[in-house]
Amino acid sequence: MSTYRTMSFHLETERLTLRPWAESDAAEFRALLSERGNGAPSSVEHPRVSIAKLLGETETTGIALLPIQRRDEGDFIGYCGLIIGRSTLEEPEIAYELFQRVHGRGYATEAAGAVLEAAAATGRKRLWSTVGAWNAPSLRVLEKLGFERDHVSTEDSGEVVWLTRSLP
């Protein structure tokens, strides 16, 4: 198994800052999760535990899912980063989720572009992404970033499109 450099956990773009999780993100993280349509976690404790787990995984793997803040407003708008997910540490998945109120403004593309650069800097050669076939906006983001469809699988939640992108 090859050794990869640790991903940068502080990323800046023109409009965004991606940074490590803090316990103070739990309430906003809970609100974001509630937009998925399954209702909000019953307490803020669930997101706190998730944040602790994410921080632990980051320490173990050297890759991270990072909160996104708008630089001017300073507000939490979602997350973006690398996860093992349905893939591997050698070829991780890029993942992102943003509040619906900020959709359509290019934030996902901007954040994911910064994560692509950070992933390339680790020495990795390829990334994956898996997206529900129904999620056309997310598929457009990935296509803008140079991801190409690889295959489709069927899961309990429906069809999942697997995309991949080579890194320089």
C-alpha positions, 0 to 999 in steps of 0.5 A: 500500500502506498503512503499518501501525504495528509490532506490540507484541512484548511482550504480557502477559495475566493468566497469560501473557507473549508476548515476542521469541524468544531463542536460548535458546528453541531447545531448547524450540522443538525439543521443541514441533516434535517433537510434530507427529508428524514427529519432532524436528529432528535437532539444535537447529541447525534451530530456531536457524535458524528463530528467526533467520529469524523475527526477521529477518521481524519486523524486515522486516514489523513483525509477529511470531510470539512465544514464550508463557511462563506468568507464574507458572511462567516456562516456554515453552509454545508460540508465538502471533502474526501471520505472512504464511503463506497470506495477506498483510502487509495481512491476516496470519494468526494462528497458534499452537501449544502443547505438548500438556501445556498443551492444554485450559487456555485458554492458546491463547485467552488468547494469541490474544486478546492478539495480536488486540488487538496486531493491531488496534493496528497499524491492520489491519482483518482477520485470517485463520487457516488450520487443518486441518479435523481440528483441532477444538480449534483451530477452537473457539479461533478461533470463541471469538475471533470468527473465521468460516469463509470457505472450505475448500481442499484441500492435500497435507495434507488439507482446510484451513479458512480463517477470517477476523475483522474488527478494530475 
